[in-house]
Amino acid sequence: MFVEVMMLTKNCRRMRIVMIFMMVPIDYDVGGGATASEAASNDDDKVDYNMLLMMLMMIMKISMMMMMMMCRLMMVATGMLLYLMIMIMMSVLIMMMMMVIIIIIIMMMMMMMMMMMMMMMMMMMILMVMHYMFKHFHFRAKVWTLHEYHSRIFATFRVTAKFGTNHKRTNHFSIRYELFKRKRALIIRERSRRKCWNRLLGIWFRNRRQWREW
């Protein structure tokens, strides 16, 4: 398992040191003997410090594993996390005898996994929806001329049909006219760019003759 985690993480020197230290088990234990204050109190209001530490160690282990593997491949890391959580749950099952808390912990793990998966899926869905929305609005917000609108509607027919025929759906596509449209658009764009530059300079006249006469 150590080798698998090493394959998932970066091959950095500090990372390897951290990994070696992570192989040291984090297992603390509060002494089992009853102290005076514990013996003096009732059975009802006791705190199971071993239990508390158990939960704390689990949280520490899982968070350290997640911190390690977040710097690497995400999808592989989720499968790896599932594997690690199963192993930790098995150790918890062996180490503890309280069935209710075991069931609660298993439910918690399941909920965590489901939440992670749902978050990933929702992020992907939101990205996709936004992509398609923006694509749609980009084409929708443009005000077409009649010719552009027509050719946009019959684009599929125009591409698939033969160019020589006079069928209604061919829309009389001609390379020469398309090139002319492109050239005209270029000319108009350049002209508007010059107009913007002139306005920036504060020149409100149309040509240089008026400028000279003024």
Beta strands, then each sheet from edge to edge (+ up, - down):
end
